[in-house]
């Protein structure tokens, strides 16, 4: 399963150790006979993700009336989703359909970095969108002054820098590890913990840092989103009249759906990978792969269905204005 190219090796403790091996991506272990059928829905999800997110970005970019905080954050989310899906799907589909199992050491680290960094960025953008909903509902008169374009740009830059800085140590720490004998990854893509488990050298630092980043990013972001919606709920319940309350809640509907789509499968995948020893491995691999493709595919559909402005402009682009 190793590349035929010359590899850097060192002899230690009477065993050969590989410093820069090629990895063999198994795809979905245990379901080899049906992998080409599993690839079909994954391919559909990837096509939906690309078409949907490109459409959202194009509509927001070309329509100046949509240059508002909520839509600018949505454009950021779509851009991140494009990178996230494109970092995962092409290689995963090549493994499942064309049996292109081998992946180079450097390319594996790059793919792993992009997947984890942009997952962190997506979480950060969801926090920014929760902040936007909080300001729009709790401080509507000051919404445009608090979240002016300059502030939105700084928030986007902070999300980008956080993702890069926190996740850059992943490939750096992996470069110090040694890999013995078989370097077979039981996934369709390079996942951090799956690669760490292959090392024959000490991995305590890698495991501890990976767990710390996951808890830090997800923990703080979920808390921030929770606080935002607690304050929103408190404000909405003070509004007289059921219709006014319903209208206020409806403005948060799309964002709540996207939060659930992103965090619920992600947390389940994370917990089963670290603690779910009784969960079949192919179930975990499927969940981990779907976690990276389902949110990018569904996010544009959720906002397209629930946001009238996006829906109207999509129909207008496709010359269906008369059906609105």
C-alpha contacts under 8 A as a table, 3 or more apart, distances in Angstrom:
res1	aa1	res2	aa2	distance
1	X	23	X	7.59
1	X	24	X	6.14
1	X	102	X	7.60
1	X	182	X	7.30
1	X	183	X	7.61
1	X	184	X	7.62
2	X	21	X	6.93
2	X	22	X	5.66
2	X	23	X	6.89
2	X	24	X	7.40
2	X	102	X	7.96
2	X	182	X	7.70
2	X	183	X	7.48
3	X	6	X	7.89
3	X	21	X	7.42
3	X	22	X	5.68
3	X	102	X	7.81
7	X	18	X	7.08
7	X	19	X	7.63
7	X	20	X	6.43
7	X	21	X	6.59
8	X	18	X	6.31
8	X	19	X	5.66
8	X	20	X	6.08
8	X	21	X	7.96
9	X	16	X	6.88
9	X	17	X	5.81
9	X	18	X	4.97
9	X	19	X	5.88
9	X	20	X	7.97
10	X	16	X	6.37
10	X	17	X	5.75
10	X	18	X	6.95
10	X	19	X	7.55
11	X	14	X	6.74
11	X	15	X	6.17
11	X	16	X	5.19
11	X	17	X	6.46
12	X	15	X	5.81
12	X	16	X	6.72
12	X	17	X	7.31
15	X	180	X	7.91
16	X	180	X	6.66
16	X	181	X	7.40
17	X	178	X	6.04
17	X	179	X	5.68
17	X	180	X	4.80
17	X	181	X	7.05
18	X	21	X	5.70
18	X	178	X	5.82
18	X	179	X	5.03
18	X	180	X	5.96
18	X	181	X	7.57
19	X	175	X	7.90
19	X	177	X	7.21
19	X	178	X	5.21
19	X	179	X	6.36
20	X	105	X	5.89
20	X	179	X	7.96
21	X	104	X	7.25
21	X	105	X	5.75
21	X	179	X	7.35
21	X	183	X	7.30
22	X	102	X	6.70
22	X	103	X	5.84
22	X	104	X	4.59
22	X	105	X	5.09
22	X	183	X	7.26
23	X	102	X	5.75
23	X	103	X	5.31
23	X	104	X	6.26
23	X	105	X	6.60
23	X	108	X	7.71
23	X	183	X	5.27
23	X	184	X	5.88
23	X	185	X	6.76
24	X	101	X	5.33
24	X	102	X	4.64
24	X	103	X	6.35
24	X	183	X	6.33
24	X	184	X	4.70
24	X	185	X	5.87
25	X	95	X	7.11
25	X	101	X	4.87
25	X	102	X	6.20
25	X	103	X	7.19
25	X	184	X	6.21
25	X	185	X	5.00
25	X	186	X	6.25
25	X	187	X	5.80
25	X	188	X	5.59
25	X	189	X	6.59
25	X	190	X	7.74
26	X	29	X	6.18
26	X	95	X	7.55
26	X	101	X	6.44
26	X	184	X	6.94
26	X	185	X	6.11
26	X	186	X	5.15
26	X	187	X	5.76
26	X	188	X	6.24
27	X	32	X	7.79
27	X	35	X	7.69
27	X	92	X	7.04
27	X	95	X	6.02
27	X	96	X	6.06
27	X	101	X	7.65
27	X	186	X	6.53
27	X	187	X	4.97
27	X	188	X	3.91
27	X	189	X	7.58
28	X	31	X	5.75
28	X	32	X	6.58
28	X	35	X	6.98
28	X	186	X	6.83
28	X	187	X	6.00
28	X	188	X	6.46
28	X	282	X	5.65
28	X	285	X	6.26
28	X	286	X	7.11
29	X	32	X	6.38
29	X	186	X	6.17
29	X	187	X	7.50
29	X	281	X	7.15
29	X	282	X	5.61
30	X	282	X	6.26
31	X	34	X	5.59
31	X	35	X	6.05
31	X	282	X	7.16
32	X	35	X	5.25
33	X	36	X	7.81
34	X	37	X	5.39
34	X	38	X	6.43
35	X	38	X	4.98
35	X	39	X	6.15
35	X	96	X	5.49
35	X	97	X	7.37
36	X	39	X	5.05
36	X	40	X	6.86
36	X	96	X	5.69
36	X	97	X	5.34
37	X	40	X	5.50
37	X	41	X	7.74
38	X	41	X	6.14
38	X	42	X	6.77
38	X	96	X	7.94
39	X	42	X	5.04
39	X	43	X	5.98
39	X	93	X	6.07
39	X	96	X	6.05
39	X	97	X	6.73
40	X	43	X	5.07
40	X	44	X	6.30
41	X	44	X	4.92
41	X	45	X	6.14
42	X	45	X	5.06
42	X	46	X	6.23
42	X	89	X	7.47
42	X	93	X	7.63
42	X	290	X	7.71
42	X	293	X	7.44
43	X	46	X	5.10
43	X	47	X	6.23
43	X	89	X	7.50
43	X	93	X	7.13
44	X	47	X	5.18
44	X	48	X	6.14
45	X	48	X	5.11
45	X	49	X	6.05
45	X	293	X	6.27
45	X	294	X	6.62
45	X	297	X	5.58
46	X	49	X	4.95
46	X	50	X	6.20
46	X	85	X	6.53
46	X	86	X	7.82
46	X	89	X	6.49
46	X	293	X	6.51
46	X	297	X	6.73
47	X	50	X	5.24
47	X	51	X	6.06
47	X	297	X	7.98
48	X	51	X	5.26
48	X	52	X	5.63
48	X	297	X	5.24
49	X	52	X	5.30
49	X	53	X	5.89
49	X	81	X	7.49
49	X	82	X	6.84
49	X	85	X	7.11
49	X	293	X	7.48
49	X	296	X	5.08
49	X	297	X	3.90
49	X	298	X	7.38
49	X	300	X	7.75
50	X	53	X	5.52
50	X	54	X	5.93
50	X	82	X	6.15
50	X	85	X	7.96
50	X	297	X	7.69
51	X	54	X	5.36
51	X	55	X	6.05
52	X	55	X	5.19
52	X	56	X	6.27
52	X	297	X	7.00
52	X	300	X	5.35
52	X	301	X	7.14
53	X	56	X	5.03
53	X	57	X	6.14
53	X	78	X	4.93
53	X	79	X	7.02
53	X	81	X	7.30
53	X	82	X	6.57
53	X	296	X	7.51
53	X	297	X	7.97
53	X	300	X	5.98
54	X	57	X	5.20
54	X	58	X	6.03
54	X	78	X	7.44
54	X	79	X	7.99
54	X	82	X	7.87
55	X	58	X	5.10
55	X	59	X	6.09
55	X	314	X	7.69
56	X	59	X	5.26
56	X	60	X	6.20
56	X	75	X	6.75
56	X	78	X	7.01
56	X	300	X	6.76
56	X	310	X	7.65
57	X	60	X	5.31
57	X	61	X	5.87
57	X	75	X	5.24
57	X	78	X	6.64
57	X	79	X	7.36
58	X	61	X	5.09
58	X	62	X	6.04
59	X	62	X	5.40
59	X	63	X	5.97
59	X	310	X	7.67
59	X	313	X	6.89
59	X	314	X	7.36
60	X	63	X	5.40
60	X	64	X	7.36
60	X	66	X	5.60
60	X	67	X	6.78
60	X	71	X	6.73
60	X	72	X	7.39
60	X	75	X	6.82
61	X	64	X	7.25
61	X	67	X	7.75
63	X	66	X	5.67
63	X	67	X	7.30
64	X	67	X	5.29
65	X	68	X	7.39
66	X	71	X	5.98
66	X	72	X	7.69
67	X	71	X	6.39
67	X	72	X	6.10
68	X	71	X	5.55
68	X	72	X	5.98
69	X	72	X	5.13
69	X	73	X	6.10
69	X	132	X	6.81
69	X	147	X	6.58
69	X	148	X	7.63
69	X	149	X	7.64
69	X	152	X	6.95
70	X	73	X	5.35
70	X	74	X	6.21
70	X	129	X	6.57
70	X	132	X	6.49
70	X	133	X	7.90
71	X	74	X	4.73
71	X	75	X	6.12
72	X	75	X	5.02
72	X	76	X	6.39
72	X	152	X	7.95
73	X	76	X	4.99
73	X	77	X	6.22
73	X	125	X	6.73
73	X	128	X	7.28
73	X	129	X	6.34
73	X	152	X	7.95
74	X	77	X	4.94
74	X	78	X	6.18
74	X	129	X	7.95
75	X	78	X	5.05
75	X	79	X	6.22
76	X	79	X	5.15
76	X	80	X	6.26
76	X	125	X	7.27
76	X	156	X	7.58
77	X	80	X	5.18
77	X	81	X	6.09
77	X	122	X	6.25
77	X	125	X	6.36
77	X	126	X	7.92
78	X	81	X	4.98
78	X	82	X	6.18
78	X	296	X	7.37
78	X	299	X	7.95
78	X	300	X	7.54
79	X	82	X	5.17
79	X	83	X	6.55
80	X	83	X	5.25
80	X	84	X	6.08
80	X	118	X	6.17
80	X	121	X	7.19
80	X	122	X	6.37
81	X	84	X	4.95
81	X	85	X	5.99
81	X	118	X	7.95
81	X	122	X	7.51
81	X	295	X	7.66
81	X	296	X	4.82
82	X	85	X	5.40
82	X	86	X	6.00
82	X	296	X	6.94
83	X	86	X	5.11
83	X	87	X	5.92
83	X	114	X	7.84
83	X	118	X	7.34
84	X	87	X	5.24
84	X	88	X	6.60
84	X	114	X	7.14
84	X	115	X	5.77
84	X	118	X	6.05
84	X	119	X	7.08
84	X	292	X	6.80
84	X	293	X	7.92
84	X	296	X	7.70
85	X	88	X	5.34
85	X	89	X	5.79
85	X	292	X	6.33
85	X	293	X	5.64
85	X	296	X	6.58
86	X	89	X	5.63
86	X	90	X	6.39
87	X	90	X	7.18
87	X	91	X	7.85
87	X	111	X	6.09
87	X	114	X	6.61
87	X	115	X	6.29
88	X	91	X	6.21
88	X	92	X	6.17
88	X	111	X	7.54
88	X	115	X	7.17
88	X	189	X	6.48
88	X	289	X	7.95
88	X	292	X	7.20
88	X	293	X	7.93
89	X	92	X	5.02
89	X	93	X	5.83
89	X	293	X	7.54
90	X	93	X	5.29
90	X	94	X	6.16
91	X	94	X	4.93
91	X	95	X	6.18
91	X	188	X	7.47
91	X	189	X	6.86
92	X	95	X	5.15
92	X	96	X	6.26
92	X	188	X	4.85
92	X	189	X	5.91
93	X	96	X	5.05
93	X	97	X	5.70
93	X	98	X	7.58
94	X	97	X	5.36
94	X	98	X	5.01
94	X	99	X	6.30
94	X	100	X	5.48
94	X	101	X	7.73
95	X	98	X	5.78
95	X	99	X	4.57
95	X	100	X	4.68
95	X	101	X	5.10
95	X	188	X	6.55
96	X	99	X	5.81
96	X	100	X	7.81
96	X	188	X	7.65
103	X	107	X	6.67
103	X	108	X	6.22
104	X	107	X	5.26
104	X	108	X	5.95
105	X	108	X	5.15
105	X	109	X	6.42
106	X	109	X	5.22
106	X	110	X	6.24
107	X	110	X	5.01
107	X	111	X	6.06
108	X	111	X	5.19
108	X	112	X	6.10
108	X	189	X	7.98
108	X	190	X	5.63
109	X	112	X	5.06
109	X	113	X	6.09
109	X	171	X	5.60
109	X	190	X	7.39
110	X	113	X	5.14
110	X	114	X	6.24
110	X	171	X	7.65
111	X	114	X	5.26
111	X	115	X	6.17
111	X	189	X	7.83
111	X	190	X	6.51
112	X	115	X	5.27
112	X	116	X	6.25
112	X	171	X	7.80
112	X	189	X	7.93
112	X	190	X	5.37
112	X	191	X	5.78
112	X	192	X	6.28
113	X	116	X	5.43
113	X	117	X	5.75
113	X	167	X	6.56
113	X	168	X	6.91
113	X	170	X	6.93
113	X	171	X	6.68
114	X	117	X	5.19
114	X	118	X	5.83
115	X	118	X	5.60
115	X	119	X	6.12
116	X	119	X	5.08
116	X	120	X	6.28
116	X	167	X	6.77
117	X	120	X	5.18
117	X	121	X	6.34
117	X	163	X	4.84
117	X	164	X	5.94
117	X	166	X	7.76
117	X	167	X	5.50
117	X	168	X	7.94
118	X	121	X	4.72
118	X	122	X	6.07
118	X	163	X	6.62
119	X	122	X	5.13
119	X	123	X	6.41
120	X	123	X	5.17
120	X	124	X	6.33
120	X	162	X	7.99
120	X	163	X	5.41
120	X	217	X	6.71
121	X	124	X	4.93
121	X	125	X	6.22
121	X	159	X	5.62
121	X	160	X	6.11
121	X	162	X	7.52
121	X	163	X	5.37
122	X	125	X	5.12
122	X	126	X	6.30
123	X	126	X	5.17
123	X	127	X	6.54
123	X	217	X	7.65
123	X	218	X	7.22
123	X	221	X	6.74
124	X	127	X	5.14
124	X	128	X	6.43
124	X	159	X	5.54
124	X	221	X	6.77
125	X	128	X	4.88
125	X	129	X	6.16
125	X	156	X	7.51
125	X	159	X	6.83
126	X	129	X	5.03
126	X	130	X	6.23
126	X	225	X	7.87
126	X	255	X	7.81
126	X	259	X	6.94
127	X	130	X	5.04
127	X	131	X	6.27
127	X	221	X	6.08
127	X	222	X	7.87
127	X	224	X	6.61
127	X	225	X	5.63
128	X	131	X	4.99
128	X	132	X	6.26
128	X	155	X	7.33
129	X	132	X	4.93
129	X	133	X	6.32
129	X	255	X	7.36
130	X	133	X	5.12
130	X	134	X	6.18
130	X	225	X	5.82
130	X	228	X	6.20
130	X	229	X	7.33
130	X	255	X	7.50
131	X	134	X	5.00
131	X	135	X	6.22
131	X	225	X	7.71
131	X	228	X	6.38
132	X	135	X	5.26
132	X	136	X	6.04
132	X	147	X	7.53
133	X	136	X	5.05
133	X	137	X	6.09
133	X	232	X	7.91
133	X	251	X	7.77
133	X	252	X	6.75
134	X	137	X	5.42
134	X	138	X	5.65
134	X	139	X	7.52
134	X	228	X	5.80
134	X	229	X	7.08
134	X	231	X	7.25
134	X	232	X	5.76
135	X	138	X	5.30
135	X	139	X	4.93
135	X	140	X	6.35
135	X	142	X	7.71
135	X	143	X	5.74
135	X	146	X	7.92
136	X	139	X	5.74
136	X	140	X	4.65
136	X	143	X	5.50
137	X	140	X	5.57
137	X	232	X	6.66
137	X	235	X	7.63
137	X	236	X	7.81
137	X	248	X	7.01
138	X	231	X	7.78
138	X	232	X	6.44
138	X	235	X	6.22
139	X	142	X	5.62
139	X	143	X	6.18
140	X	143	X	5.13
141	X	144	X	7.71
142	X	145	X	5.31
142	X	146	X	5.95
143	X	146	X	5.37
143	X	147	X	5.98
144	X	147	X	5.45
144	X	148	X	5.59
145	X	148	X	5.41
146	X	151	X	7.70
147	X	150	X	7.93
147	X	151	X	5.76
147	X	152	X	6.14
148	X	151	X	5.49
148	X	152	X	6.36
149	X	152	X	5.05
149	X	153	X	6.16
150	X	153	X	5.14
150	X	154	X	6.35
151	X	154	X	5.06
151	X	155	X	6.18
152	X	155	X	5.09
152	X	156	X	6.20
153	X	156	X	5.10
153	X	157	X	6.18
154	X	157	X	4.99
154	X	158	X	6.06
155	X	158	X	5.05
155	X	159	X	6.23
156	X	159	X	5.17
156	X	160	X	6.27
157	X	160	X	5.03
157	X	161	X	6.08
158	X	161	X	5.17
158	X	162	X	5.98
159	X	162	X	5.24
159	X	163	X	6.29
160	X	163	X	5.33
160	X	164	X	6.33
161	X	164	X	5.14
161	X	165	X	5.91
162	X	165	X	5.30
162	X	166	X	5.91
163	X	166	X	5.56
163	X	167	X	6.03
164	X	167	X	5.49
164	X	168	X	5.72
165	X	168	X	5.49
165	X	169	X	7.65
166	X	169	X	6.79
166	X	213	X	6.97
167	X	170	X	5.52
167	X	213	X	7.91
168	X	171	X	6.31
168	X	172	X	6.71
169	X	172	X	4.82
169	X	173	X	5.68
170	X	173	X	5.47
170	X	174	X	6.25
170	X	192	X	7.55
170	X	206	X	7.41
170	X	210	X	7.55
171	X	174	X	4.96
171	X	175	X	6.25
172	X	175	X	5.36
172	X	176	X	7.35
173	X	176	X	5.75
173	X	177	X	7.39
173	X	206	X	6.44
174	X	177	X	5.41
174	X	196	X	7.23
174	X	206	X	7.30
177	X	199	X	6.16
177	X	200	X	7.62
177	X	201	X	5.88
177	X	202	X	7.47
177	X	203	X	7.55
178	X	199	X	5.59
178	X	200	X	5.95
178	X	201	X	5.63
179	X	183	X	7.05
179	X	198	X	6.29
179	X	199	X	4.48
179	X	200	X	5.47
179	X	201	X	7.38
180	X	183	X	7.34
180	X	198	X	7.61
180	X	199	X	6.64
180	X	200	X	5.75
183	X	198	X	6.33
184	X	198	X	7.71
185	X	188	X	7.97
185	X	190	X	7.39
185	X	194	X	6.26
185	X	195	X	6.73
185	X	198	X	7.83
186	X	194	X	7.25
186	X	285	X	7.74
187	X	190	X	6.95
187	X	191	X	7.41
187	X	194	X	7.72
187	X	285	X	5.95
188	X	285	X	7.72
188	X	289	X	7.57
190	X	194	X	7.28
190	X	195	X	6.88
191	X	194	X	5.35
191	X	195	X	6.31
192	X	195	X	5.39
192	X	196	X	6.26
193	X	196	X	4.88
193	X	197	X	6.10
193	X	207	X	7.42
193	X	210	X	7.93
194	X	197	X	5.40
194	X	198	X	6.94
195	X	198	X	5.43
195	X	199	X	7.25
196	X	199	X	5.65
196	X	203	X	6.77
196	X	206	X	7.19
196	X	207	X	7.63
197	X	203	X	7.98
199	X	202	X	7.67
199	X	203	X	7.32
202	X	205	X	7.87
203	X	206	X	5.23
203	X	207	X	6.16
204	X	207	X	5.21
204	X	208	X	5.98
205	X	208	X	5.16
205	X	209	X	5.96
206	X	209	X	5.28
206	X	210	X	6.03
207	X	210	X	5.17
207	X	211	X	6.18
208	X	211	X	5.24
208	X	212	X	6.05
209	X	212	X	4.97
209	X	213	X	6.08
210	X	213	X	5.30
210	X	214	X	6.23
211	X	214	X	5.16
211	X	215	X	6.14
212	X	215	X	5.23
212	X	216	X	5.85
213	X	216	X	4.99
213	X	217	X	5.86
214	X	217	X	5.44
214	X	218	X	5.85
214	X	219	X	7.61
215	X	218	X	5.44
215	X	219	X	5.04
215	X	220	X	7.71
216	X	219	X	5.23
216	X	220	X	5.75
217	X	220	X	5.63
217	X	221	X	5.96
218	X	221	X	5.17
218	X	222	X	5.85
219	X	222	X	5.39
219	X	223	X	6.20
220	X	223	X	5.12
220	X	224	X	6.10
221	X	224	X	5.05
221	X	225	X	6.13
222	X	225	X	5.09
222	X	226	X	5.95
223	X	226	X	4.97
223	X	227	X	6.12
224	X	227	X	5.21
224	X	228	X	6.24
225	X	228	X	5.11
225	X	229	X	6.28
226	X	229	X	5.28
226	X	230	X	6.04
227	X	230	X	5.02
227	X	231	X	6.25
228	X	231	X	5.33
228	X	232	X	6.20
229	X	232	X	4.74
229	X	233	X	5.93
230	X	233	X	5.12
230	X	234	X	6.16
231	X	234	X	5.01
231	X	235	X	6.22
232	X	235	X	5.15
232	X	236	X	6.07
233	X	236	X	5.11
233	X	237	X	6.08
234	X	237	X	5.48
234	X	238	X	6.77
235	X	238	X	5.38
235	X	239	X	6.90
236	X	239	X	5.24
236	X	245	X	5.78
236	X	248	X	6.76
236	X	249	X	7.64
237	X	240	X	7.81
237	X	245	X	7.02
239	X	244	X	6.89
239	X	245	X	6.26
240	X	244	X	7.12
240	X	245	X	7.52
241	X	244	X	5.58
241	X	245	X	6.56
242	X	245	X	5.11
242	X	246	X	6.13
243	X	246	X	5.06
243	X	247	X	6.20
244	X	247	X	5.14
244	X	248	X	6.27
245	X	248	X	5.10
245	X	249	X	6.20
246	X	249	X	5.11
246	X	250	X	6.03
247	X	250	X	5.07
247	X	251	X	6.64
248	X	251	X	5.59
248	X	252	X	7.35
249	X	252	X	5.45
249	X	253	X	6.63
250	X	253	X	5.04
250	X	254	X	7.97
251	X	254	X	7.26
252	X	255	X	5.42
252	X	256	X	6.17
253	X	256	X	5.27
253	X	257	X	6.30
253	X	306	X	7.52
254	X	257	X	5.22
254	X	258	X	6.32
254	X	302	X	6.15
254	X	303	X	5.87
254	X	306	X	6.04
254	X	307	X	7.49
255	X	258	X	5.13
255	X	259	X	6.16
256	X	259	X	5.05
256	X	260	X	6.29
257	X	260	X	5.25
257	X	261	X	6.18
257	X	302	X	7.36
258	X	261	X	5.02
258	X	262	X	6.17
258	X	295	X	7.35
258	X	299	X	6.09
258	X	302	X	7.39
259	X	262	X	5.27
259	X	263	X	5.96
260	X	263	X	5.44
260	X	264	X	5.52
261	X	264	X	6.20
261	X	265	X	6.87
261	X	294	X	7.72
261	X	295	X	5.87
262	X	265	X	6.45
262	X	266	X	6.28
262	X	291	X	7.35
262	X	295	X	5.81
263	X	266	X	5.01
263	X	267	X	5.85
264	X	267	X	5.39
264	X	268	X	6.23
265	X	268	X	5.09
265	X	269	X	5.99
265	X	287	X	7.12
265	X	291	X	5.83
266	X	269	X	5.15
266	X	270	X	6.08
266	X	288	X	7.50
266	X	291	X	5.97
267	X	270	X	5.01
267	X	271	X	6.04
268	X	271	X	5.24
268	X	272	X	6.07
269	X	272	X	5.32
269	X	273	X	6.07
269	X	284	X	6.39
269	X	287	X	6.06
269	X	288	X	5.66
269	X	291	X	7.76
270	X	273	X	5.27
270	X	274	X	6.45
271	X	274	X	5.36
271	X	275	X	5.58
271	X	276	X	6.44
272	X	275	X	5.28
272	X	276	X	3.87
272	X	277	X	7.10
272	X	279	X	6.79
272	X	284	X	6.75
273	X	276	X	5.98
273	X	277	X	7.68
273	X	284	X	6.80
274	X	277	X	7.69
276	X	279	X	5.40
277	X	280	X	7.93
279	X	283	X	6.91
279	X	284	X	7.04
280	X	283	X	5.39
280	X	284	X	6.70
281	X	284	X	5.16
281	X	285	X	6.26
282	X	285	X	5.03
282	X	286	X	6.08
283	X	286	X	5.21
283	X	287	X	6.16
284	X	287	X	5.09
284	X	288	X	6.03
285	X	288	X	5.09
285	X	289	X	6.14
286	X	289	X	5.20
286	X	290	X	6.05
287	X	290	X	5.12
287	X	291	X	5.92
288	X	291	X	5.12
288	X	292	X	6.77
289	X	292	X	5.46
289	X	293	X	6.64
290	X	293	X	5.04
290	X	294	X	5.43
291	X	294	X	5.73
291	X	295	X	6.81
292	X	295	X	6.74
292	X	296	X	7.36
293	X	296	X	5.61
293	X	297	X	6.24
294	X	297	X	5.15
294	X	298	X	5.97
295	X	298	X	5.17
295	X	299	X	5.65
296	X	299	X	5.64
296	X	300	X	7.41
297	X	300	X	6.73
297	X	301	X	7.37
298	X	301	X	5.11
298	X	302	X	6.05
299	X	302	X	5.14
299	X	303	X	6.31
300	X	303	X	5.26
300	X	304	X	5.78
301	X	304	X	4.88
301	X	305	X	5.99
302	X	305	X	5.35
302	X	306	X	6.01
303	X	306	X	5.18
303	X	307	X	5.26
303	X	310	X	7.11
303	X	311	X	7.99
304	X	307	X	5.64
304	X	308	X	7.41
304	X	310	X	5.53
304	X	311	X	4.93
304	X	314	X	7.84
305	X	308	X	7.36
305	X	311	X	6.35
306	X	311	X	7.91
307	X	310	X	5.58
307	X	311	X	6.21
308	X	311	X	5.02
308	X	312	X	5.99
309	X	312	X	5.29
309	X	313	X	6.36
310	X	313	X	5.32
310	X	314	X	6.13
311	X	314	X	5.18
311	X	315	X	6.28
312	X	315	X	5.29
312	X	316	X	6.13
312	X	321	X	7.27
312	X	324	X	6.61
313	X	316	X	4.80
313	X	317	X	6.04
314	X	317	X	5.12
314	X	318	X	6.44
315	X	318	X	5.18
315	X	319	X	6.19
315	X	320	X	4.84
315	X	321	X	5.55
315	X	323	X	7.76
315	X	324	X	7.32
316	X	319	X	4.94
316	X	320	X	5.46
316	X	321	X	4.73
317	X	320	X	7.48
318	X	321	X	7.96
320	X	323	X	5.57
320	X	324	X	7.36
321	X	324	X	5.64
